[in-house]
Amino acid sequence: MLFVENPLGLEHGKSTSADVYSLGQKILYTDEECIILPYDLLKYAKQDRGTMELFTKHCKSGKSIYYVSKVDETYLIRSKSKSKGITIQYVYLKETMHELSCENANSLKERYGLASQAEEFFLLFTFDYHAIFIKNDNNPYYVDVIVEKYEVETRSGLNQECLSKKITILGLGSVGSRVALYLARAGFSNFYFVDNDIMLPYNTLRHDLTSINVGEYKVYEIKDKIINEINANVNIDCSTLNMLGQESTRAVDNFLKECAMSDVIIDCTADDNLLLLVDHVSTDKKIPIISGTVIPGGLGNIVLYKNANANVNMDSILASFYQWKVNNNILAKQEADYSASINEQKYVATMSDCSILSGLIGKFVIDILKGTKVELKSINIFSTSTYGDLQTYYTTYSIDALNLAKEEDNLNEDLIEKGKRIYENHYSK
């Protein structure tokens, strides 16, 4: 035990002194192959006996793990594995686990008419819902590696009604890609992604995609990542529409209809024109909008928020923000999308700057969809700069755009008119 637990001992030694193992430790330390069963298997297995389809995952630990992908005709997981799954029989037994504790594999197979079957694997469920996995004629393996009931709502406060709400994300770049993955991991399963950009090598500095995705549309690569790695059963509609370019009226109308059926619209494009366009959909349909932008140089993050029943439009919020920016003399000079200079020193936003903003947006969106009162003003600037000498310039602000608009006489009327023209040219048709 001392050898195993000593830092100079084996890297993955088993300590016999442990009283309780985690699920991962059970898989690692068991001498048998493991089968992972969904907690709600009983509701899919409607018969006393039937068939299941298993797929095999060969882990780097050297273990082989079987997981159930299909019960009778119901798919639980649509595996992306290229290897063909194996079909096994399952049978519900009348005895309890205790009553069967001394049974061997052959006697169990004969009693339940499995001895003459050609299959190699059998899965038996005891009366008290324990699983027995029989492989070949070996002794039965009494499965104790069963995935516990995983209810997202008990861990995050989200129920199924909330998780099924439709989320539109505009822009799947450095911020939008993380927001999408964040919400998918939270259990949300109904998305509409819009981005006409492809992944380029320099994007890997901040994007959640990597070099293997270069040359592909970001929306489809994020969609595949969610389906393949997080939740195979999500519903994701994608669009590569260039909303402010030369697109057909029908395509634009379809885009606006999708937005109009959403429960929340998330803008991660840093494009005021597109934000103003969907704002009019938001106003008509009373859909909340939340928009996030990294301040160039990674000097902070801006969140613009309009709730579903706001009596101020996003154009006023934007105009108020720009007016505030002028009045407060933001010192950074923008050099590029993610860079800025101060006193001839250039600063570039990092992946962490995008991650901080994505996490903020994700948290706010969850609160919005839960119906929680969101403690956000119309404009929020969060100081996240890692540059110590700049923190005096950027503190945390919350701005009420409605009150600011009443106080200011020099709002950007051109910006407001631009938004109205976009709306009239597209949505009013």
N, C-alpha and C positions, 0 to 999 in steps of 0.2 A: 504494500500500500504506500509506504514511504517512497519507494522507487517511482511508482506511477505518479504520485502527486507532487513529487519534487520537480521544480522547474528544469532540472537537468535530466529528468527521466524521459520515458517515451512520450512523444508528442500527443498521441491519441490512446494512451493506455486506459484500461478500464479499472476504476477504483471499486473494489468489492465492498468498501465501507459505505457506499451511497445507499441511502434508504429509498429514495424516490428518484426515478429518472424522468427527464423530460421526454416528449415525443421524439425529438431528434436523437436523444441518447439511446432510446429504445431501438430505433432503426439502426443506429450505428453499432450498438453492442450485441444485438441479437445474432445468434449463429445461423438463423434461418433466413430465407427470403421473406420479404414482408409484403403484405397486401394492405393497401390503404382503402378504406371503405367510407363513403359519405355517410354522415350521421342519419340522413333521412331516407336511407335505402329502402326501408320497409314500405314507404308510401309509393315507391315505384314497382316493387315486387308484389304484384297483386295475386299471385298464385301460390299454391303450396310448393310448387317446383317450377323451374323454368330455366332460362339461359341468361348468362351475362357475358359481356365482352370485356376482356382485359387487355390493357396495353402495358408494355414493360418499359421501365426506365432503368438504364444501367448507370448507376451513380459513380462519381469519382472516388467515393469511399470504397468501391468494390462491391457494394451491395446491389442486388436487383430488387426493384420495388414494382409491384403490380398495382395498378389502380383501375377501378371500374369505370368504363366509359359508356357502357350501354346495358340496360336491364330490359330483357325481352325486346320490345320495339321502341323503347324510350332512350334517347340519347341524353346522357348526363354531361358528358364532355365530348366535344368533337375534336379528337386528338389531331394534331398536326404532324404526328410521327409518320415517317415514311414506312416504318415496319408495320406489317399486318398484325392486327390484334388476334388474340386467341379466344375461342368461345368455350366457356365452361358451364357446367350445370350447377344450379343452386337448389337446395332442398331445405324446407323448414322442418325441424325435428320436434317431437313431442316431449323429449326429455330436457332436463336442465343441464347446465354445464357440470354441476356437481355429480349428477347421475351418470355422466359420460366420462368422468375423469379417468377411468381405468380402461376405457375402450381402445382397441387398436383400429388402424385404418381399415383393414380387411373386414372386420366384423361390422363396422359402420356401413361400408359399401354394400355388403350382402344384405343387411337388414333393410336398407332403403332402395334396393334394386339398382345399385350402381356398379356392381361387380362386373356385369356383362358389357358395360359401356366402354367404348374405345377411347374416350377422352382421358387426358392425363391429369387434369385438375378437377377438383370438386370443391364447392364452398357450401358448408352446412351451417345453418343458424339454429341455435338451441332455443328452447322455449322461453328462456330468460334473456334472449337476444345477445348471445355471445356467438362469435364466429369461429368455425373450425375449417382450416384450410388443408385439404388433402392433395398431396402431389405424389403421383405414382403410387407405390405401395408402402411408402414410408409411414412412420407413425404420424398420426394427425398433429398438425401444428395448431395449437389453440391461440388464435390471433389475439394479441393484446395491443396491437398497434392499430387502433381504430380512430379515425379522425373524430375529435369531439365536435359537438354541435357548434357551428360557427354562425352566430347571429350578429350581423353587422350592427343591428339596432341596439344590442346590449352592450356593445363596445363603444359606439360613437353617438348613440342617441338617435339614429336614423332608422325610420321604418321603411317598409317596402314601398309605400305610397310616395314617400319623399325620394327614394332612390330611383324610382321610375320616371321622375320628372325630366323633361327635355331640356338639355343644355346646349346652347349654340356658342361656339368659340370661333371668333374671327381672328385669324392669324395664328399659325402653328409654328411660330419662331422660337426664339430662346425662352421667352416667357410663356407663350401659349402652349408649347409642347409640354412643359412641366405642369401647367394647370390641368391639361387633359389627363396626364398620367396620375396626378394627385387625386383628381376626382374619380377616375376609374378605380384606383386603389381604395377609395372610400366606399365603393360599392355602387356608384351611379352607373347606369347601363343604357342610357338613351342620349345620344350625342348627334350634333350636326357640326362638322368641321368645314371651315372655308379658308383656303389659302391657295394662291396660284403660283407659289414659289417652289423651286426645287432646292434640294440640299446641295450646298457647295462646300468645298474643303474648308474655307475660312469659318463656316458656320459651326464647325466642331469645337471652336473655342468656348462657345456658350450654350450650344443646343444640346438637347437630350438625345438626339440621334448621333450617330458616329460616322466614321469614314466609310463604313460598309453601305451606308445609305446615300452616299454622294451620287448625284445625278437623278435621283428619284423625287417624285412629289412628296413634300413633307406630310401632307394630310394622309396619304395612303400608307406611308411608312409608320406614322404614329398609330394609325388604325391597326395595322398588322402587329405592331408591338403590343398594343393593348390586348388584342385577341389571342396572340400567341403566348404572351407572358403573364397576363393579369387575369383576364376574364374572357373565355371563349364564347360566351353567350351574350355579349353586349350587342346593341343595335347602334351602328355608327353609319350615318350618311355623310358622304364627302362631296365637296365641290371645289374645283380648281378655277372657279369663275374669277375673272378680274373685274371686280365690281365697279371700279371707276374707269374702266377701259371701254373698248368698243365691243360690247356684248349684245346679243339679241335681246329684244324686249321680253320675249318669252322666258329666256334664261334668268333675266333680272327679276321678273315677276315670280318665278319659282323660288328664287333666293329669298325674296321678301316674304313669301308665303311661309317658307320654312321658319324664318325668324319670327313671324307672327304667331306660330304655333308653339313657340318656346316658352319655358317658364322663367328663364333668365338668359340674357345676352351678355357674353363676356367679350370685350374688345381688347385684343393684344396686338393691334396693328400699328399703333402710334400714328395713325392716319386720321386726321380730324375730319376729312371729307366723308370717309366711310362711317365714322362714328355719328356724324350728323345725319347721314342717310337713314341708318337703322334707328336713330332716335325718334323719328316720326312714326315708325312702326311701334316703337315702345310706347309713345304717347297714345296712339290710337287703341292699342290692345292692353295698355296698362301692364307692361312687362318691365321689370327692373333691368337696368344696365349697370355694369361695372367695367371700368376701363383702367388699364394699368400701363405705365411707361417707366422705363429706367431713365433717370436723369443722366444725360451724357457724362461720361467719366466715372459712372458708378457713385455719384455724389448723393444719391438718394433715390426715392421712388415716389411717383405720383399715382394716386388712385382717384379717379373720378367716379362718383356714384350717384345714380338717380333712382330713387325707389319707385315702386309701381304706381304710387298715387301722388307723385311729386307734382307740385304746381309750378315748377320751373323746368324749362327745357334744357337739353344738353348744350345747345348753342349758347345759352346764357351762362351755363357753368364754365364752358370753355372760354368765353369772352371774359368772365370774371377772373379766371385763372391767369390769363395773359395780362390782364390789367394788374392783378396782384403781383405778378412776376416783374412787371415794369416798376411798380411802386417800391418793391423790396430789393431792387437792384441785384438780381442774381448774377454773381460775378463770373461764372464759368462761361467761356466762349465755346460754342459747339463746333467741333472739328469734323465729326462724322456721327453716324447713328449711335455709337457707344463710346465716343471719345470726346474729351473736352480739354481745354487748356486754361490755366490760371497762371498769370505772371510768367508766361512762356514755358511753363511746365505742363506737359501733356499727361492726362490721366485717362485710363481706359477701363470701362466696366468689365467685371469678371463674371464667371459662372455663378459665383456666390451672390452677386448683386441681383442677377436674374432669378435665382432660387428664392431669395428673400421675398421679392415681389410676388412670385408665383405662390409661395406659401401664404402670403397675406390674402391674395385674391381667392385662393382655394378656401381658406377659413371663412372669409366673408360670404362667399357663394353658398357654402354649407349652411351658414346661419340664415341667409336669405331664404333658401329653399325649405328650411325647417320652420320658418315663420318666426324665428327669434328676432327680437328687436336689435337691429344692427347699429352699433354705436359709431356711425360714420357721418360726417358732414358731407356736403356735396363735393368738396375738394379736400383731399388729404395728402400732405407731403410728409413722408417718413424719412428721417435721417438714418441712413445705413452705411455712410461712408466709412471706409477703413483707413482713410487718410487723416491722421490725427490733427494736422494743421488746418484741415478744412472743416472740422466739425463746428467751429464757431460760426461758419457761414450758413450751415444747414441744420436747423433744429426741426422738431416735429410740429407741423401746423395742421389745424383743421379749420376749414374755411366754409362758411355758409354762403353759398353763391347767391341765394335769394336776397339776403340782407346786403351783401356786397353790391349786388346789381342796383339796389335802391340807393346806395350811397354814391355810386360812381356815375358820372355823366358821360364819360368817354369810353363806353363799351365798344367793342369791335363790331360795328354794324355790318361791315362787309362780310365778316365771318357768318353772322346770323343770316344774312340774305343768301349767302352761298349755300347754306344748308337747306334753306327753303326751296331754292332753285333745283337742287339735287332731288329733293322729295317730289316736287311738281313734275319733273322730267321723267321720273320712274314710277314711284308708288301710286301716284294719282291716276295713272293709266289703268 
